[in-house]
Amino acid sequence: MNDVYEKVREFKNKYPMTVAWRLKANSKVVQKHLNPDEHVVYAFAAQKSKSSFDIFSTAVVVLTNKRILLGRKRVVFGYFLDTVTPDMFNDLKVVSNLLWGKVFVDTVKEFITLSNIDKNALDEIETSISGYMLEEKKLYPNRQENHS
């Protein structure tokens, strides 16, 4: 059973205005990289792009009990997989526009932009990611204390 695809399909059914394609193929990328001790906590789909006009870069975003995974299957062959562990997570920003919203995930090394999300889903996404990351960050020593 593909837990990732089931969760993403639930999200898409609940928030149909989200622009997302090839959910099954993108879900398989993430499912393939789940570790045996990981389970899916929350999943959603979005465009991994800064532009709202780019509707062909769908990513499946999965929050597990250990990290955030972003999977994108290429059309012909191969795929992209990004992971964000709690120690690399800095901040989350949510922007709501007229029809869609954006979620910005700020990490130590990069800034991830997820766009074309049904604006009604933004509260749920923010609560799921922020709540989890705040709890998990407590398990990591403060980096600033180590540099003093």
N, C-alpha and C positions, 0 to 999 in steps of 0.2 A: 504494500500500500504506500502511496506517495503522500506523506503527511504535508509536505510543502505545498503541493498542488491543491490539496483539499482546503488548506487554510487560505491560500491566495484566491481560490474560486469563491469561498465564503465572502472574502473581502470585496471581490468584484461584484458579486450579487448584491451585497449590502450597499455598495457605493458605485452604481453603474456609470456615473459620469467620469470616472477615472479612465484616462486614455491608456489602454494597455493591450498588447497583442502577444500571441505565441506564449501564453502563460504556461502551458504544459512543457514546452521545450525549455523555457527559462527556469522552471521549477526543477527540472531534472538536473540542471547544472548544480544548483544548491543542494539537492537531495544527495547527489553523488559525493559531496564534500562534507556532509554531516558526520561527525565522529560518533562512534558507538555510544558514548555516554552523553550525547547531546539530544535534546528534544526541542521541538518547535514550540515557542511561546506565542508568537504573533507573526503574521506575514501579510504583506501588501505588495501591490505593483505600482510602478510609476515610471516615468521617463527619466533616465539618468542623463539629463541635459540641462543646460542653463536656459535654453530657449523654449518657450511654450510652443513654438512652431515646429520644433523637431519632435515628430511623433513616431519615429522609427527606432528609438533606442530604449525600448522597454526593458526594465530590470525587475526582477523579483527580489524583494527585500525581506529578509527573514531574521527575526530576533529569536535566538535560541537561549538556552540557559547558560551559555558561555560567551556568546559574541553576536555580532550582527554580520550577516552575509548578504552580498548583492551578486546575483547571478544573471548573466546575459548570454544567450546562445547566439552565435553568429549564424547568418543565413545559410552559408555554404558549409563551412566546417570550422570547428573550434568554438571557443567560448571565452568569456571574461568572468573572473570571480574576484570580488573585493571582500576583505574581511576587516572588521573593526572590533578590536578587543577593548574591554572596559578601561584598561590602562592607557589606551591611545585616544579615547574619546574625550573631547574638550567641551563641546557645546552643541546645542540643537536650536535651530531657529525655524519658525513657522511663519509663512506669509500667505494670507488669503486674498485672492483677487476676485473679480466679478464671477467667473465660472469655476476656475480651478485654483488650486493652491500649490505652494512649493514648500519643501522641507529641506533645510540645509543642515548637513551633519559636518561639524567641524572636528577634525582629528588633528593629531600632532603633525602628521605629514601631508595631509591633503584636505581639501574642502569639497565635499560631495553635495551636488545639487540634484534633488529629485523633484520633478515638475509634473504638471498635468494631472494632479490628484484631485479627486472630488473634494470640494472644500468642506463638505459635511464630515469627511473622514479625518480632518486635521487634528481635532481634539483627541480622538482615539489614538492616532499615531503618536502624538506628542506625549500623551499619558503613558502609553506602553513603553516607548523608548526611554523617556526621561526617568520614569519610575524605576525601571530595571537598572539603568546605568547609575543612578544615584545610590542604589543599594549595593551594586557590585563595586563601585569606586571606593566604598568604605573598606573593602578587603585589601586595597593596594595602599602602600605607604605614600604619604604626600611627597611628591618629587621635589618641591621647594625646600622642605625640611632637610632632604638629603644633600642639597647643594649649599646649605648655609655653613 
